[in-house]
Amino acid sequence: MPGGRLTQQERQQIALGLADGLAYAEIARRLDRPTSTITREVMRNGGPTAYRADLAHRATEHRTRRRQAAPRGQKAPPQTEGRDAEAVREYEETFTTVLMGSGMPKMMSRVMACLCMTDSGSLTAAELAQHLRVSPASVSKAITFLDGQGFVRREADEGRRERYVVDEDVWYQSMMASARAIAQVVGIARQGVGVLGPGTPAAARLENVARFLDFVSESTARAAEQARDILHTKPETLPDSPTPANPL
């Protein structure tokens, strides 16, 4: 299976495959590439409906030049401490792409992936902005979104800086927040039944919505509770190993 970066010809084949309605897996098979490579390439260059081979190629060249122009001696990102930096970078891009595919906006996905991949599970706005090479305002907007969805929380460190933290049960917290949001829709839908009048087509439609989402909300909350109790694990700490210092 060939490695390395995608060529311009391969990107043209991707564009043609998308135009023909091919799945990522089929495009990957024809190019003898991993499906994750095709998925990541498409999602970070406009998505399946806006992907353009020439624009994607220029964007990749720009990202490469920007990485090469990074100041020498710059401290390694926290995710790469003692690890294969290129493998970590590729994984971070893939992780971000998958989060985007689930419906999370791009900047929020980048911030979430970055936080999840740090051993400490927490970073400041300045650390995130430096690693992602974006403005503090972009980080702040992403954190506001993630905080509202239950993905992160805020805490103050010793220097009175605000740190953004992903807890060990981050996905549980997010799913519970989602269940609560769905429950609110259920309440509004049932309110609409009374407003529009029982027995009318519109009221029947809203009642079906309420019943369906009520079941989903309760099932989601119940499954999240069971999964946290049964499946949650904590990282092992070797008794003779010193506690690792925060790389930042």
Sequence and secondary structure as in RCSB ss.txt:
>XXXX:A:sequence
MPGGRLTQQERQQIALGLADGLAYAEIARRLDRPTSTITREVMRNGGPTAYRADLAHRATEHRTRRRQAAPRGQK
APPQTEGRDAEAVREYEETFTTVLMGSGMPKMMSRVMACLCMTDSGSLTAAELAQHLRVSPASVSKAITFLDGQG
FVRREADEGRRERYVVDEDVWYQSMMASARAIAQVVGIARQGVGVLGPGTPAAARLENVARFLDFVSESTARAAE
QARDILHTKPETLPDSPTPANPL
>XXXX:A:secstr
   SS  HHHHHHHHHHHHTT  HHHHHHHHT  HHHHHHHHHTTT TTT  HHHHHHHHHHHHHHHHTS TT  
  GGGTTS HHHHHHHHHHHHHHHHHTT  HHHHHHHHHHHTSSSSEEEHHHHHHHHT  HHHHHHHHHHHHHTT
S EEEE TTS EEEE  TTHHHHHHHHHHHHHHHHHHHHHHHHHHH TTSHHHHHHHHHHHHHHHHHHHHHHHHH
HHHHHH       TTS       
